[in-house]
Amino acid sequence: MIRALLIAAAVSPLPTFAAEVGSNPYRYSSELVVEGAVPFATSGAGQAIYGLRKDDALYLCFIADRPTDQNVRQKVLVAEIMGEAGQKSVPNIPVLCVMTQ
């Protein structure tokens, strides 16, 4: 009987997913907040730093930084700590949000 069940499972077609994976453009965190999205905490799954909820849509947000911008920020901040502050302008940290499904 177990053998018959295993054979039936082996020849049956694979289950299909209920929903196809969609595609949406990413959004900047600042855009979503201006539109009224509210933050929620995440567990860090998938390296998300936080989530945003807008109406019935959920977004996971990620840092999308460049090493060159990180270096500029670090140099300016270290100069501030050392009392040698000159330039106070630093590149923003881009946070991109991706809609979940």
Backbone as CSV, one residue per row, in Angstrom:
resi,resn,N_x,N_y,N_z,CA_x,CA_y,CA_z,C_x,C_y,C_z
1,MET,0.816,-1.188,0.000,0.000,0.000,0.000,0.869,1.265,0.000
2,ILE,1.901,1.280,0.840,2.803,2.430,0.871,3.494,2.574,-0.475
3,ARG,3.858,1.432,-1.063,4.517,1.459,-2.367,3.599,2.090,-3.412
4,ALA,2.329,1.779,-3.379,1.373,2.340,-4.333,1.253,3.857,-4.154
5,LEU,1.264,4.321,-2.908,1.196,5.760,-2.649,2.440,6.471,-3.168
6,LEU,3.614,5.867,-2.963,4.855,6.467,-3.448,4.879,6.535,-4.969
7,ILE,4.409,5.483,-5.625,4.367,5.480,-7.090,3.386,6.540,-7.586
8,ALA,2.235,6.644,-6.943,1.242,7.644,-7.348,1.794,9.056,-7.175
9,ALA,2.517,9.282,-6.090,3.100,10.606,-5.858,4.192,10.907,-6.871
10,ALA,4.945,9.891,-7.265,6.046,10.092,-8.201,5.556,10.433,-9.602
11,VAL,4.434,9.885,-10.015,3.953,10.125,-11.378,2.963,11.279,-11.468
12,SER,2.508,11.784,-10.339,1.557,12.898,-10.390,2.297,14.182,-10.743
13,PRO,1.614,15.099,-11.422,2.277,16.368,-11.763,2.590,17.164,-10.502
14,LEU,3.631,17.986,-10.604,4.002,18.820,-9.465,2.892,19.821,-9.185
15,PRO,2.684,20.159,-7.925,1.648,21.139,-7.616,2.013,22.509,-8.187
16,THR,1.005,23.224,-8.616,1.250,24.566,-9.130,1.038,25.561,-8.005
17,PHE,1.710,26.681,-8.096,1.569,27.709,-7.081,0.280,28.471,-7.314
18,ALA,-0.330,28.902,-6.236,-1.602,29.616,-6.323,-1.436,30.977,-6.983
19,ALA,-0.296,31.597,-6.793,-0.082,32.930,-7.356,1.261,32.983,-8.063
20,GLU,1.273,33.625,-9.191,2.529,33.841,-9.895,3.287,34.970,-9.199
21,VAL,4.602,34.908,-9.258,5.409,35.966,-8.670,5.318,37.181,-9.577
22,GLY,4.900,38.294,-9.007,4.736,39.518,-9.780,6.008,40.336,-9.825
23,SER,5.893,41.500,-10.406,7.027,42.400,-10.533,6.529,43.832,-10.377
24,ASN,7.239,44.616,-9.588,6.917,46.024,-9.382,8.211,46.803,-9.293
25,PRO,8.197,48.079,-9.658,9.408,48.880,-9.506,9.704,49.114,-8.026
26,TYR,10.983,49.187,-7.693,11.333,49.507,-6.316,10.980,50.960,-6.052
27,ARG,10.851,51.298,-4.778,10.523,52.665,-4.370,11.548,53.117,-3.339
28,TYR,11.811,54.409,-3.293,12.653,54.948,-2.232,11.819,55.077,-0.968
29,SER,12.436,54.784,0.156,11.763,54.872,1.447,11.148,56.258,1.649
30,SER,11.891,57.289,1.307,11.407,58.658,1.517,10.141,58.939,0.708
31,GLU,10.041,58.388,-0.500,8.830,58.574,-1.315,7.622,57.960,-0.627
32,LEU,7.798,56.735,-0.134,6.685,56.036,0.507,6.234,56.749,1.777
33,VAL,7.185,57.267,2.549,6.832,57.968,3.787,6.047,59.239,3.473
34,VAL,6.468,59.975,2.446,5.733,61.182,2.043,4.302,60.827,1.647
35,GLU,4.119,59.642,1.066,2.790,59.197,0.640,1.980,58.593,1.786
36,GLY,2.526,58.598,3.000,1.772,58.136,4.156,2.076,56.728,4.624
37,ALA,3.103,56.087,4.083,3.458,54.742,4.538,3.964,54.805,5.978
38,VAL,3.652,53.769,6.738,4.084,53.715,8.138,5.057,52.547,8.323
39,PRO,6.076,52.742,9.166,7.088,51.697,9.348,6.599,50.555,10.232
40,PHE,7.202,49.388,10.020,7.011,48.257,10.927,8.342,47.526,11.048
41,ALA,8.525,46.874,12.175,9.781,46.168,12.441,9.826,44.864,11.657
42,THR,11.027,44.475,11.280,11.230,43.184,10.618,12.230,42.378,11.433
43,SER,12.319,41.105,11.126,13.246,40.233,11.844,14.638,40.265,11.236
44,GLY,14.814,41.003,10.177,16.096,41.003,9.482,16.163,39.919,8.427
45,ALA,15.063,39.213,8.229,15.032,38.173,7.206,15.320,38.798,5.852
46,GLY,16.209,38.207,5.122,16.559,38.740,3.817,17.341,40.035,3.897
47,GLN,17.833,40.367,5.076,18.640,41.557,5.340,17.864,42.865,5.193
48,ALA,16.551,42.817,5.339,15.756,44.046,5.338,16.038,44.814,6.623
49,ILE,16.103,46.150,6.535,16.363,46.942,7.738,15.070,47.341,8.438
50,TYR,13.982,47.454,7.689,12.649,47.685,8.244,11.644,47.500,7.120
51,GLY,10.388,47.565,7.473,9.338,47.470,6.478,8.471,48.713,6.506
52,LEU,7.735,48.930,5.425,6.770,50.023,5.354,5.440,49.470,4.866
53,ARG,4.358,49.972,5.459,3.013,49.577,5.037,2.321,50.800,4.461
54,LYS,1.787,50.631,3.258,1.015,51.699,2.616,-0.270,51.062,2.111
55,ASP,-1.380,51.472,2.697,-2.681,50.867,2.399,-2.585,49.364,2.653
56,ASP,-2.837,48.545,1.638,-2.755,47.095,1.843,-1.456,46.509,1.294
57,ALA,-0.496,47.358,0.933,0.788,46.893,0.398,1.858,46.918,1.486
58,LEU,2.693,45.891,1.491,3.826,45.817,2.410,5.114,45.880,1.599
59,TYR,6.061,46.670,2.084,7.361,46.817,1.439,8.452,46.430,2.428
60,LEU,9.482,45.736,1.956,10.687,45.502,2.744,11.756,46.446,2.214
61,CYS,12.497,47.074,3.133,13.434,48.128,2.749,14.878,47.711,3.036
62,PHE,15.765,48.079,2.113,17.163,47.665,2.151,18.074,48.858,1.880
63,ILE,19.245,48.875,2.516,20.247,49.899,2.217,20.881,49.560,0.876
64,ALA,20.964,50.553,0.007,21.558,50.369,-1.323,22.687,51.381,-1.487
65,ASP,23.696,51.253,-0.658,24.773,52.230,-0.587,25.945,51.846,-1.484
66,ARG,26.777,52.836,-1.797,27.995,52.604,-2.575,29.211,52.786,-1.669
67,PRO,30.239,51.972,-1.862,31.446,52.095,-1.034,32.063,53.493,-1.086
68,THR,32.027,54.150,-2.231,32.622,55.489,-2.323,31.880,56.475,-1.427
69,ASP,30.550,56.375,-1.383,29.770,57.260,-0.511,30.012,56.931,0.960
70,GLN,30.159,55.649,1.274,30.465,55.249,2.651,31.785,55.867,3.097
71,ASN,32.786,55.845,2.215,34.099,56.403,2.550,34.022,57.904,2.799
72,VAL,33.267,58.615,1.980,33.117,60.062,2.171,32.484,60.339,3.527
73,ARG,31.404,59.630,3.859,30.742,59.835,5.151,31.687,59.542,6.305
74,GLN,32.435,58.450,6.182,33.350,58.080,7.262,34.420,59.150,7.468
75,LYS,34.996,59.663,6.394,36.037,60.694,6.517,35.487,61.955,7.178
76,VAL,34.296,62.373,6.772,33.704,63.583,7.342,33.384,63.372,8.819
77,LEU,32.840,62.219,9.172,32.482,61.960,10.569,33.717,61.816,11.458
78,VAL,34.757,61.179,10.961,35.998,61.061,11.736,36.607,62.444,11.938
79,ALA,36.583,63.288,10.907,37.099,64.657,11.049,36.317,65.410,12.119
80,GLU,35.015,65.200,12.174,34.180,65.843,13.202,34.594,65.377,14.593
81,ILE,34.795,64.082,14.757,35.190,63.529,16.057,36.558,64.065,16.484
82,MET,37.446,64.240,15.520,38.804,64.708,15.813,38.863,66.231,15.989
83,GLY,37.736,66.900,15.852,37.710,68.346,16.003,38.230,69.085,14.789
84,GLU,38.274,68.423,13.661,38.787,69.023,12.429,37.670,69.190,11.405
85,ALA,36.481,69.450,11.894,35.320,69.523,11.007,35.477,70.657,10.011
86,GLY,35.270,70.350,8.797,35.271,71.344,7.734,33.956,71.190,6.994
87,GLN,33.940,70.227,6.121,32.744,69.923,5.347,31.746,69.175,6.227
88,LYS,30.502,69.607,6.220,29.469,68.911,6.997,28.464,68.214,6.086
89,SER,28.629,68.377,4.803,27.713,67.753,3.854,28.219,66.357,3.496
90,VAL,27.335,65.377,3.613,27.684,63.998,3.280,26.611,63.417,2.363
91,PRO,26.965,62.399,1.565,25.964,61.766,0.705,24.873,61.081,1.538
92,ASN,23.641,61.196,1.080,22.534,60.491,1.729,22.726,58.984,1.590
93,ILE,22.067,58.241,2.464,22.099,56.780,2.396,20.820,56.333,1.693
94,PRO,20.934,55.787,0.480,19.733,55.367,-0.232,19.123,54.108,0.387
95,VAL,17.823,54.168,0.636,17.086,53.014,1.146,15.998,52.698,0.128
96,LEU,16.107,51.519,-0.474,15.149,51.083,-1.481,14.175,50.096,-0.867
97,CYS,12.918,50.207,-1.256,11.881,49.329,-0.725,11.259,48.526,-1.860
98,VAL,11.053,47.252,-1.588,10.518,46.324,-2.577,9.187,45.787,-2.064
99,MET,8.176,45.827,-2.921,6.858,45.336,-2.520,6.904,43.826,-2.319
100,THR,6.262,43.381,-1.256,6.162,41.943,-1.013,4.890,41.424,-1.661
101,GLN,4.783,40.120,-1.712,3.610,39.529,-2.341,3.002,38.513,-1.425
